[in-house]
Amino acid sequence: MGKRKKMTIFLLAVLCILAITPMTADAAKLKKVNVDKYLKKGRNYTILAYNPTNKWVKVRKKKSVHSSRWSLMLNYGGTLTVDRSKLKKGVKTSWIPVFMYEGRKRTTGYIQATQVKLAVVYNKKYSGNRIIDTAIKTGFRYLGTPFVMPGASLDHGIDCAQFVAAVYRAAGRNLVSWAHTDNLQAACYEIFYQRAQRTLSKSQMNRLKPGDLLFYLKNDTSGPIDHVGIYIGNGFMINSSGHYGMVYPNGGVCLKRVQYGNRKIVRAMRIRGF
């Protein structure tokens, strides 16, 4: 048998093996999801992707399971804003494009669509109250700022209480002279309090309004109150967090479900006058 004929047979054998070998997760088939119902709501709604499980979720730099990823993964309740410009109506997708921040620099990463759930918040007007609406919109502009304790700079580093005070101050309401969770509680009245670490009931969730302050215990289930975030609607909040990391996506100025990691709300309060 000639060398050329042997080579032809060899190549055909290789092709047959490739044809029957299972494809990688990229080529095969990562499950696709339909995102039309979120895109159809229009740009007055911010699409959010959040981790609904206790399994850490990887954020890839490209749409591939073999792509490099950000070193920090998204924990339970961690939430990212979706880059809707990279999604198309009528086209199912295996990857959800999400905004990632390195400091204040924004770029797009990708999460497997089956590893997150999607939701929306109305962004044209978070609240009918101008101060609350402006405060929340101000907070969104500083996503990615790292957590610093103590810190008071929306640009370079800030802690949770200073963040709340700073965005409300920028909106025209000076809540406290010294930003601390104790002082912020004194500036509010109570919506509900539950020392036991319970999942919020539907009636409790329905009582929350954008702009409300949400308070958490220092050690998840014990210790004094030492963390605060701002409710933005639909079960989400914006905060400057340092409990599960100092930088985005789990720390710094970021978005979360109101119940995240091992933390559950112990006290929900509304700013006096609102």
C-alpha positions in Angstrom: 0.0 0.0 0.0 1.4 3.4 -1.0 2.3 6.1 1.5 -0.3 8.4 0.1 -3.1 5.8 0.4 -2.0 5.0 4.0 -2.1 8.7 4.9 -5.6 9.0 3.4 -6.9 6.1 5.4 -5.3 7.5 8.6 -6.9 10.9 8.1 -10.3 9.3 7.4 -9.9 7.3 10.7 -9.1 10.4 12.6 -12.2 12.2 11.2 -14.4 9.2 12.2 -13.1 9.3 15.7 -13.7 13.1 16.0 -17.2 12.6 14.6 -18.2 10.2 17.4 -16.3 11.8 20.2 -18.5 13.9 22.5 -18.1 17.6 22.0 -16.8 19.9 24.7 -19.3 22.0 26.7 -18.6 25.0 24.4 -19.4 23.3 21.2 -22.1 21.2 22.4 -24.6 22.6 23.9 -24.7 24.7 27.0 -28.4 25.2 27.6 -29.8 28.3 26.1 -32.4 30.6 27.7 -34.9 33.0 26.2 -34.3 36.6 27.5 -37.0 38.3 25.4 -39.3 39.1 28.3 -36.6 41.2 29.9 -35.4 42.9 26.7 -39.0 43.8 25.8 -39.4 45.9 28.9 -37.1 48.5 27.4 -34.2 50.6 28.7 -36.2 52.0 31.5 -35.6 48.7 33.2 -32.2 47.6 34.4 -31.7 43.8 33.9 -30.0 42.1 36.8 -28.4 38.7 37.0 -28.1 37.2 40.4 -26.7 33.9 41.9 -29.7 32.0 43.5 -27.6 29.2 45.0 -24.8 28.6 47.5 -22.5 27.5 44.6 -20.0 30.2 43.6 -20.5 31.4 40.0 -17.5 32.1 37.7 -17.5 35.2 35.5 -15.7 34.5 32.3 -13.9 37.1 30.1 -15.2 35.5 26.9 -18.2 33.3 26.0 -16.3 30.0 26.6 -15.9 27.6 29.5 -12.2 27.6 28.6 -11.9 31.4 28.8 -9.9 33.0 31.6 -12.1 34.3 34.4 -12.1 37.0 37.1 -10.4 35.8 40.2 -13.4 36.6 42.3 -16.6 34.6 41.8 -20.2 35.6 42.5 -21.6 34.3 45.8 -25.2 33.6 46.9 -27.3 36.7 46.3 -24.5 38.5 44.5 -26.0 40.6 41.7 -24.6 42.0 38.4 -26.1 44.4 35.9 -26.6 42.9 32.5 -25.1 44.4 29.3 -28.2 44.4 27.3 -26.4 45.7 24.2 -24.9 42.2 23.7 -28.3 40.5 23.7 -30.8 40.2 20.9 -34.6 39.8 20.9 -35.6 36.5 19.5 -32.2 34.9 20.0 -31.7 32.4 22.8 -28.4 32.6 24.6 -26.1 30.3 26.6 -24.2 33.2 28.1 -25.4 36.3 30.0 -23.2 39.4 29.4 -22.7 41.3 32.6 -20.8 44.4 33.6 -17.7 43.9 35.7 -15.6 46.6 37.3 -11.9 46.8 38.1 -12.0 49.8 40.3 -14.2 52.2 38.3 -13.2 50.8 35.0 -16.2 48.9 33.4 -15.9 45.9 31.1 -18.2 43.0 30.0 -17.9 39.5 31.3 -20.0 36.4 30.8 -21.9 34.0 33.0 -23.5 30.7 32.0 -27.1 31.5 31.6 -28.3 28.5 33.6 -26.2 29.5 36.7 -28.0 32.8 37.3 -31.6 34.1 37.5 -32.7 37.3 35.8 -34.8 40.1 37.2 -35.4 43.8 36.5 -35.6 47.0 38.4 -37.3 50.2 37.1 -34.6 52.7 36.6 -36.3 55.7 35.1 -37.7 56.6 38.5 -36.8 54.4 41.5 -39.1 56.4 43.7 -41.6 59.2 43.3 -39.5 61.0 46.0 -36.9 63.0 44.1 -34.3 62.7 46.9 -34.6 58.9 47.1 -34.5 58.6 43.3 -31.4 60.7 43.0 -29.7 58.9 45.9 -30.1 55.5 44.3 -29.1 56.8 40.8 -26.0 58.3 42.4 -25.2 55.0 44.0 -25.3 53.2 40.7 -22.8 55.6 39.2 -20.2 54.4 41.7 -20.5 50.7 41.2 -17.1 49.2 41.5 -15.7 51.6 44.1 -13.8 49.4 46.7 -14.8 49.0 50.3 -12.5 50.9 52.7 -13.0 50.9 56.5 -13.1 53.7 57.5 -13.6 55.4 54.1 -15.7 58.2 52.9 -14.7 58.6 49.2 -17.3 57.6 46.6 -14.4 57.5 44.0 -11.6 55.8 45.9 -13.0 53.8 48.8 -16.0 53.9 51.2 -17.7 51.9 54.0 -21.3 51.0 54.2 -22.6 53.8 56.5 -20.6 56.5 54.7 -21.9 55.2 51.4 -25.5 55.6 52.5 -24.8 59.1 53.9 -22.9 60.2 50.9 -25.5 59.3 48.2 -28.3 60.9 50.2 -26.1 64.0 50.8 -25.5 64.2 47.1 -29.3 64.0 46.6 -29.8 66.9 49.0 -30.6 65.2 52.3 -28.0 65.2 55.1 -29.0 62.2 57.2 -26.3 62.3 59.9 -23.3 64.4 61.0 -21.3 61.2 61.6 -22.0 58.2 59.4 -22.4 55.1 61.5 -25.1 52.4 61.5 -26.3 53.5 65.0 -26.8 57.1 63.8 -28.5 56.1 60.6 -31.0 54.0 62.7 -31.7 57.1 64.8 -32.5 59.0 61.6 -35.2 56.5 60.6 -38.3 54.9 62.0 -38.9 51.2 62.0 -40.7 49.1 59.4 -40.0 45.8 61.0 -37.4 44.1 63.3 -36.5 40.4 63.6 -33.6 39.4 65.7 -33.9 35.8 64.6 -32.3 35.1 61.3 -35.4 34.3 59.3 -36.2 34.5 55.6 -38.4 37.5 55.0 -42.1 36.7 54.5 -44.0 38.0 51.5 -45.8 40.5 53.6 -42.5 41.9 54.9 -41.1 42.2 51.4 -44.2 44.0 50.3 -43.7 46.6 53.0 -40.3 47.6 51.7 -40.0 50.7 49.4 -37.0 51.9 47.4 -34.9 54.1 49.6 -35.5 52.1 52.8 -32.4 51.2 54.8 -31.7 47.6 55.5 -29.6 46.5 58.5 -27.5 43.4 59.2 -25.6 41.8 62.1 -21.9 41.9 62.3 -21.3 38.1 62.4 -24.2 37.0 60.1 -26.3 35.6 62.9 -24.8 37.3 66.0 -23.3 40.5 67.2 -24.4 44.1 66.9 -25.8 45.7 63.8 -22.9 46.8 61.7 -24.0 46.8 58.0 -26.5 48.8 56.1 -27.7 49.0 52.5 -30.3 50.9 50.5 -33.3 49.0 49.1 -33.8 49.6 45.3 -36.9 47.5 44.7 -37.8 44.0 43.6 -35.8 42.3 46.4 -32.5 44.0 45.7 -30.3 46.6 47.4 -27.2 48.7 46.7 -24.5 48.9 49.3 -20.8 49.2 50.0 -19.9 45.8 51.4 -16.8 44.4 53.0 -18.1 41.2 54.6 -17.4 38.8 51.7 -14.6 40.8 50.0 -13.5 44.4 49.6 -13.9 44.6 45.8 -16.5 44.0 43.1 -18.5 41.9 42.6 -19.0 40.7 46.2 -17.6 43.8 47.9 -17.2 47.5 47.5 -20.2 49.4 46.0 -22.2 46.6 44.5 -25.7 45.1 44.2 -27.1 42.2 46.2 -30.3 40.4 46.9 -31.6 41.6 50.3 -30.7 38.1 51.6 -27.2 37.2 50.5 -24.4 34.9 51.7 -25.4 33.9 55.2 -26.9 37.3 55.9 -30.5 38.1 56.5 -32.1 41.5 57.3 -32.6 42.0 61.0 -34.0 45.5 60.8 -35.8 47.5 58.0 -36.2 51.2 58.5 -37.5 54.2 56.6 -35.9 57.6 56.7 -37.9 60.1 58.7 -39.9 62.4 56.5 -40.1 59.8 53.7 
